[in-house]
Amino acid sequence: MSLSQYSAVRSDTDDRSDTELLAAHVSGDRDAFSVLIRRHQAHLWLTAVRTSYTRADAEDALQEALLSVHRTAANFRADAAVRSWLHTIVVNACLDRIRRNKVRSTVPLTEEGTEPPVRRDEIAGFETSLMIDRALFTLPPEQRAAVVAVDVEGYSVADAAKLLGVPPGTIKSRCARAREKLAERLEYLRDPRNRQ
C-alpha cells in the first residue's frame, strides 16, 4: 500500500474529533492536519468560491488560509467549533485578497470553437448562475460575506456574527443592504437587453 493510499484510508477511518485532530497536529502528528482538512475540504472550497471574485482568487485565498491554519493551530481557542474557526480564516483570507486586488474583475478568454456543445437547459441554468454570481460580486466584500453566510450557507445571524467577528446587528444591516442591492441587480439582469 502506497503512502497516499494509507493516508486516504486513515482519513476515512480516523474517528478523532476535529479538536483532537488539531491538538494532535500541534503536538506533532504528521497526518492529523491532512485528515482534518480533507474532512472539511468541500465546505472550505465552497466558502472561498462564494466569497471571492474569481476561482483563481478563491484558490489562492484558500491556500493562504490553510497555511495560516497550519502555522497558527496552537492559537486555537476551543470557544468555537473547529469548522467555524476554519470558515472564519478562509473568509478573512478571501476578504484580504479582495482588498489587495482592489476589486479587479477578469473574464477568461477562449478561442472560438473550443467550448463543447451544451444543451439549452444547461445553458439556461448556467446563465442564471452567472447572473446570480455577477449580482453577488457587485456587493461590497463585507456585505457579500454576510449574505453568503446567512442566505447561502444557512448560518443564523448570531453564528454569522461570530464567524465574521462583528455584532449581530451589523450582520442584519449588511444582509438587508445586500438583499436590496441583489434584488435591484437581478431585476435589471432579467431583461435580456441588459445582459452583457
N, C-alpha and C positions, 0 to 999 in steps of 0.2 A: 504494500500500500504506500502510495507517494505521500509526501508531507501535505500537499494541498488536499488530497482525499481525506487524510487523517484529520486535518483541520476542519473540513466540511462536516465530517461525521461528528467530530467533537462538538461543534457548534449546535448541531441538531439535537444532541443528547445532553447537553450541558443544562442542568436544571438549577443552576445558581441564579439568584435574583440579580437584577441589574445593579443594585447597591453592592452585592457581594462581588460581582464581576469587576466593578470599578475599584473596589478595595483591593481585590487580587491584582489588578493592573498596577495600582500604586505600590503594592508590595513586591512587584517584580515578575508576576506571572506573565509569560510571553504571549499566551494565547487569549487571555481574558479580554483584552481590548478588542481584538478582531471578532470574538464571539459577541460581545456587546454591540458593536457597530453593525455586524450582519443582522442582528436581531431587529435593529431599528432603521436599517438602511433605506427601505422603501419610503417610510414616513419622512425621514430627513431629506431624501431626494425630492419628494413632492413639495415639502416645505420650501426648499431652496428654489425650485422651479416657479412656484407660485409667488414667491417674494421677489424674485429677480426679473430683470427686463429681458434677458436672453438666456438661452440654455448654457452658453459658454460662461456667462457670469455666474449662473447657478452652480456649474461645475467648479469654477474657481472658488466661489464663496464656500461651497460645501467642503472643499479640500482644506481651505484656510480654517474653517470651523473645526474640522476633525483634528487638524494639527494642534489647534488651541486646546481642544478637549484632551488630547493625548498629553500635552505638556502641563496642563493645569488641573488634572484629575484630582490631585491631592487637595485642591481648594474646594472640592465639592462639599457643600453642607447638606445634610440629609433633611433639610426643611422642605424639600420638594422632591417629586419623583425624578429619577434619572432621565426618563424620557422628556419630561418638561424642561429639565436643565439643558439637555441636548438641543431641544427645539429652540430654546431661547438663544443659545450660542449660534445656531445656524441662522436664525432670523437676524440677529445682530451683525453677523458676518455679511449677510446679503445687503443690509442697510448701509453698512460701512462701504461696501463695494459700490453701491449706487451713489453714495456721496462722493466717493473718489472719482467716479466716472462722470460726474456732473450731468447725469441723465442723458446719455447718448444712446440713440436708437439706431439699430442696424437692420438691414434687410438682406438676407442671403441671396446671392446672385446664382442663378442656374443657367446652364446653356439650354438653348431652345431644343425641345425634343428629348430631354434627359429625364423628364418626370414620367413615372409609369402611368398607364391609363387607370382611371378611378371611376367607379360607378357614381351616378348622380347623387344618390342618398349619402354616400360617403363624402362627396364634395360639399353638400349642404351642411352636414354635421361639422365638417372641418371649417367651413365659412363661419358657422355660428360660434365655434370655439375661438376662431381668430377674432371675431367681433368682441367677444367677452374678454379675451386676453388684451386686446387693444384698449378696451374701456378700462380694465384694471390698471394698465400701465400708464394711463393718463392721470392717475391719482398720485398725490404726494406719497412718498415711501411709508410714512408713519400711518397714513390713512389706509393704504393698501395692506400693510401688515395687520392692522386691526381688523379690517373687514375679512381678510383671508382667514385669520384665526377664528373669528366668530362665525361667519356665514359659510365658509368653505370647509374648514376643518371641524366645526361644531363645538369649539370651546365655549364655555359660559363666559359672560363678561368678566366675572371675578377671576377665572382661570386665565383668560387672555391678558388681564391686567397684570397678574403675577408673571406670566411668560414674558411680557414686553416691558415690565418694570415701570408701569405708570398706574395712576389711580383708576379705579373702575369708571369714574365719571369721564375721564379722558378717553377711555375706550368707547364709551357710549357716544360721546360727541364726535370722535373720529369716524365711528361706524355710520352715524347719522349723516355726516357730511359726505362720506364716501358713497353711501347708498343714493343720496340725492344726485351726486355727480354721475354715478353709474347709470341711474335712470335716464338722466338727460342724454348722456353719451349713447346709450343703447337705443334710445328713441331716434336719435339722429342717424345711427347706423342702420336702422330698419329700412330707411329709404334708400333703394339701390343707387339712386343718383349721387348719393353722398359717399359711397364706398370708393376707396382709393385703389 
